[in-house]
Amino acid sequence: MAYLFAIIVLLIIYIAYESIASRREREKLQLKLMSKNVGEYKEATEPEPETVMPEEELDEHEELENVSPEDLLKAKDNI
């Protein structure tokens, strides 16, 4: 009885895997059919590179909670 239950569970897992795999292939085929040329297909399939800001360009301002009261008193008002 346990063997039948194990076989049924494995078959359900296999069916789910096949369904996911066929959905991925269908999406790839749809992208290929909808693309006008190879360049457009590559743009659609390649992941976008992450834009990393250099440390110099990061915001120089700190949160008010992170600054000591002495530093607040020394700060210039730029209004």
C-alpha positions as CSV (number, residue, x, y, z in Angstrom):
1,M,0.0,0.0,0.0
2,A,2.8,2.4,0.8
3,Y,4.4,1.7,-2.5
4,L,1.3,2.8,-4.4
5,F,1.1,6.0,-2.3
6,A,4.8,6.7,-3.1
7,I,4.2,6.1,-6.8
8,I,1.2,8.4,-6.8
9,V,3.1,11.2,-5.0
10,L,6.0,10.8,-7.5
11,L,3.7,11.0,-10.4
12,I,2.0,14.1,-9.1
13,I,5.5,15.7,-8.7
14,Y,6.4,14.7,-12.2
15,I,3.2,16.1,-13.7
16,A,3.8,19.4,-11.9
17,Y,7.4,19.6,-13.1
18,E,6.4,18.8,-16.7
19,S,3.7,21.5,-16.5
20,I,6.1,24.2,-15.3
21,A,8.7,23.1,-17.9
22,S,6.2,23.3,-20.8
23,R,4.9,26.7,-19.6
24,R,8.5,28.0,-19.7
25,E,9.0,26.6,-23.2
26,R,5.7,28.1,-24.4
27,E,6.8,31.5,-23.1
28,K,10.1,31.3,-24.9
29,L,8.4,30.2,-28.1
30,Q,5.9,33.1,-27.8
31,L,8.8,35.6,-27.4
32,K,10.5,34.2,-30.5
33,L,7.4,34.5,-32.5
34,M,6.6,38.0,-31.3
35,S,10.1,39.4,-31.8
36,K,10.8,41.2,-35.1
37,N,14.5,40.3,-35.2
38,V,17.2,38.6,-33.2
39,G,18.2,41.8,-31.4
40,E,14.7,42.4,-30.1
41,Y,14.6,38.8,-28.9
42,K,17.9,39.1,-27.1
43,E,16.7,42.3,-25.3
44,A,13.6,40.5,-24.1
45,T,15.5,37.4,-22.8
46,E,18.6,38.9,-21.3
47,P,18.3,40.2,-17.7
48,E,18.8,43.9,-17.2
49,P,22.0,44.8,-15.5
50,E,21.7,46.3,-12.1
51,T,22.6,50.0,-11.8
52,V,25.0,50.5,-9.0
53,M,25.6,54.0,-7.8
54,P,29.2,54.8,-6.9
55,E,29.8,55.8,-3.3
56,E,30.7,59.4,-4.2
57,E,27.2,59.9,-5.7
58,L,25.3,58.5,-2.7
59,D,23.3,60.9,-0.6
60,E,25.6,62.8,1.8
61,H,22.8,63.6,4.2
62,E,22.2,61.4,7.2
63,E,19.0,60.6,9.0
64,L,18.3,63.0,11.9
65,E,18.2,60.1,14.4
66,N,21.7,59.0,13.5
67,V,23.4,62.4,14.2
68,S,24.5,63.5,17.6
69,P,23.2,66.7,19.1
70,E,26.7,68.3,19.1
71,D,27.0,67.7,15.4
72,L,23.6,69.3,14.9
73,L,24.7,72.4,16.8
74,K,27.9,72.6,14.7
75,A,26.0,72.2,11.4
76,K,25.5,75.1,9.0
77,D,22.1,76.1,7.9
78,N,21.9,76.1,4.1
79,I,18.6,77.7,3.4
